[in-house]
């Protein structure tokens, strides 16, 4: 073997090990592999970043932006609600999710399809009260199978078409892959729907951490009391009772910089007050809708309400491989730091 071959195989092996370990982000591993290839002389320095201008790269970036826009516009929620009506049995859930995952890549990139449908799959699994594992793996295979049907379905098709165009003067057309790709996709979706999903390990199907995957508990929010409002004139005691019914915690009121805590149960709510509550996003939304409150964003007020003028209130999620896992606030010296 030549030096170039040995160097390329070694760099690919290191990159694969980095991907498998999960200790570094995928983009960091990929960029590090590129830098190693340049340092080893395998890739000319002047051509190191030519790949970022390739049509496949631009296409993937564009469809990911498009998918994020569709997700933010509420399409994901609409699809999830539609799926909930026809996913009462696991086989129906798998069938519809896989078919949808295979259908969309015929008109868009399969990576964009997956990024669009992942939250739909998780949310529909949450509503059906079953493990997301039952739909996530079939959805992944479905998007791969659907990407075989057309030219834009998957990045390798675009790369191959470009190579054929430069080598033979004519690239592949939009539907040149369809005869073979459609047949494979239909057969694959049928197998996954009828047999494939049953091969998922039972311990995976028994896990139902759907609430943790799709929802973060205990938000803190402020509701502005406006006039006229059903909240005006109510005592804090009454508001506290309503908050219990909606599974949120009433922290207190903020009135012109004055903090009024729940202990002042007979204090009456006035227009312009800020009602401070804590709970899940859906529960808070229902609570505010019932009382006719408007969601406020007075961050400085909520921070002073919760801690004081010398502190800033923030929330952080500890990653699974964080060095903080297993330690105590004392060992981390959180108060000092």
Buried (B, 14 or more C-beta within 10 A) or exposed (E): EEEEEEBBEEBEEBBEEBEEEEEEEEEEBBEBBBEBBBEBEBBEEEEEEEEEEBEBBEBBBEBBEBBEEBBEEEBBEEBBEBBBEEBEEBEBBBBBBBBBBBBBBBEBBBBBBBBBBBBBBBBBBBBBEBBBBBBBBBBBBBBBBBBBBBBBBBBEBBBBBBEBEEEEEEBBEEEBBBEEBBEBBBEBBBBBBEEBBEEBEEEEBEEBEBEEBBEEEEBBBBBBBBEEBEBBEBBBEBBBEBBEEBEBBBBBBBBEEEBBBBEBEEBEBBEEBBBBBBBBEEBBBBBBEBBBBEEBEEEEBBBBBBEEEEEEEEEEEEEEEEEEEEEEEEEEEEEEE
